[in-house]
Amino acid sequence: MNNFLIAPSILAADFARLGDEAEKILLAGADVIHMDVMDNHYVPNLTMGPMVCKALRDFGVSAPIDVHLMVSPVDRIITDFAEAGADYISVHPDATIHLDRSLSLIKSLGCKAGLVFNPATPLDACQYVLDKLDLILLMSVNPGFGGQVFIPTVLDKLKTARNIIDNSGFDIRLEIDGGVKLSNIADIASAGADMFVAGTALFDEDDYFKAITQFREQIEKGAHQSLSKKPFKQ
């Protein structure tokens, strides 16, 4: 997988004109719309539900919608988001009693399945479900609020996750979410991420096109650095 996806989090968008905001950021070069779904139970905040996803589809958003479920229990809401038009649905291993069942449910509904790891959560849970994954999402902040500061130790975790994916033989994206901004995105790309969630770092900018263009330049810089570090194989 050699392309990079930018996935603006609409948690940081203007909710009074959400459809326009999504359309504007996509026209500026974003690839995916990211939805941070919080239930005031698994995390200490309450954000949006399936109706927002459906509203974006009804508005005319045709780009992939990436739904991150910070919800417990999670299985019921998986079906609701699939029916509302989600493309990616990601769950936390500690938010479901039967992880294999939850991932299988996502796949059975025609969506791509993701597994999310909080900063202090080990990657062990992915070992036996790699065949069901399209996405591994690493949180680089503790989930629950937007606008937090990136936790640097997640860079090493990204490298470990990249090795797991590369050695698995499966086509799995490696996504990062939390505190992603222009000053650190090159290091994040160098560590192995290929899908980048950003909220305030994009939606707080006046010029979305300029912000995304600068992001891509830094991503390519980081990816090139990563390739240059790999030993030459004869």
N, C-alpha and C positions, 0 to 999 in steps of 0.2 A: 504494500500500500504506500504510494509515494505522493499523495496529494494531502494538503492540509485544509482543514475546515475551521472556519471562524463561526462561533455560535453565540451571538449576543443574547444575554439573559434579559428577558423582558421584565424581570423583577425591578430593573432600574429604569424602565421606560415610563413615559407619561401615560398613566392608566386612563386618563380622560380621553385620550385619542390613540388607543393601543393599536388599532388596525393601521392607522396612518404611520405610526412609529415603526411597526414591523415592516410595512411596505418600504418605507424610506431607508431603513437600515439594510434591507435586502438589495435595493437598487444601488446602494453605495458599495456593494460587494460582499456582504455577508452571505454565508452558505446555508445556515441552519438557524431556526429560532429555538432558543432554549427556554424551557419553562421550569421554574423552581417551585415545586408544589410542597407546601408545608402545612401540617395539620394541627399545630399547637399541642401535640401529644408526643410524637417522636422528636420534634424540635420545638423550641419555645417561640413559635411564630405561626401566623395563619396567613396564607397568601391567596392562592387561586385554585379553581377546580376544573373539571372537564368542560364546563360551559364556556370558559375562556378559550380553551383549545378549539371548541366548535365554532365560537364566534370568529376566531381568526380564519378558520376555513371558510365560513360563510362570507367573510369580508373579501375573500379571494386570495388569501395566502396559500400558495402552492408549494413553497419550499418545505423541506423536511422539518417536522416539529419534534424536538428532542425533549422528552418529559422526564425530569428527575423527581422521583417520588420519595419525599422525606415524610413518609406516612406509615403508620402501624396501627392495626394490621393492614396489609397492602393488597391482598388478592382481589377484593371487591372493586377497588378503585382502578385496578389494571384494566378490567373489562370496560369500565366507563370511559377511560381515556382512549382505549383502542377504538371504541365506537365513535368518539369525538374527533378522530382523525390524527392521532399521534403516529409517528413513524418509529421513533426510538422510545422505549420505556425502560427506565433503569430503577433498580431497587437496591436497598441496603440489605446485606445478609442477616443483620440482627433485627430487621423489621418484619421478618417472616419466619414462621415455624419450620416450614418445609421449602427451602430455597429451590431445590430442583423442580418442585411443583410450580412455584411461582414463575420461574424462568420458562418452563414448558408452556404455561398458560400464555405468557406474552407471545411466544413463538406461534402457538396455535391460533392466535388472533391475527396473525399476519404482520406483527410488528417485530422490530429488531430489539433484542434483549440486552440490557446492560446491567452490570453489577458495580455498586458504588462502595468505596472504602473511605471512611473518615480518616483524618490524619494519624490517629493512634491505633487504627484497626489493621491487624496484619492481613496479608494477602492470601492467607491459607485457604479461605473459603472458595477461591476460584479453581482450586486444584482439580476437583472432580466434575466441574461444570463447564470447562472451557469449550466443549463441543456445542454448548447451548448459547454461547456468548457472541455478540456482535460488537460489544463495547465494554471496556473497563474504564470507569470514571474514578479518578482520585480527587478527593477533596483536599484542597490546600489551605482551607480554613475550617474551623469547626462549624458545621451546618446550622442554619437558623436565621442568619442575617446577611444582608448584602453589605458591600463596602468595607469588608475586613482586610487585614494585612496578610499577605502571603506568608505561609510557614515554610522557611527554607529547607527544613529537613525532608520535605516531600520530594525534593529533587532526587535524592538517593532512592526514594521509593519508586519514583517514575522510572529510573534506570532498571530497577529490579523487575517492575511490571513489564517494561519493554523486552527484557530478556525472556520472561515467561511467555509473552506473546510470540516472539520470534522463534522460540524453541518449540512452540505448540504446533506450528504448521497451520493454524487456523487464521482466518481473515478477521482480525479483531482490532477495532480502533482503540486508541489510548487517549482518553479525554482528561482534561484538567479543569478544575473549577474552584475559584476562590482567590481573590487578590491578584488576578492576572492583569498586567498593565504593560505599557510600552517599555518600561525600564527592566522588566524581568522576563519578557516573553521569549527572548533569544535563548536565555539559559534554560527555560522550560522546554523549548523545542530541541535544544541540544541534548536534554536528558531523555528525549524519546517520545514526547507527546505529539499527536498529529491532529487533535481536535481541541479547540481552545474556547472556553466559555469566558466571556467578559461582560460585566454589567455596567457599572459606573464609569469604567475606563473608556467605554464607547458612547453610552447614552448621555454622559455629561459633556461630551464634546459638541461644539457648534457645527462642525463639519464632519459628518459621518464618513464620507468618502476619504477624506484626508486621514482620519484616524485609522480606518481599516487598511488603507494603503501602507501606512507606517507600520502597522501590525505585521502585514505580510512581509515587508522588507526585513523586519527583525526576525520573523520566523525562518525565512530563507537563510538568513545569516547564521542563526543557531543550528539549523539543520546541516548547513555546510560545515560548521565547526565539528559537529558530531561525526560526520562522515570522515573528516580529516584525521580524527582521533583513532579510527578503526585501523587495525594492522592490515597491511597489504597481504593478500592471499595469492600465492602463485598457482 
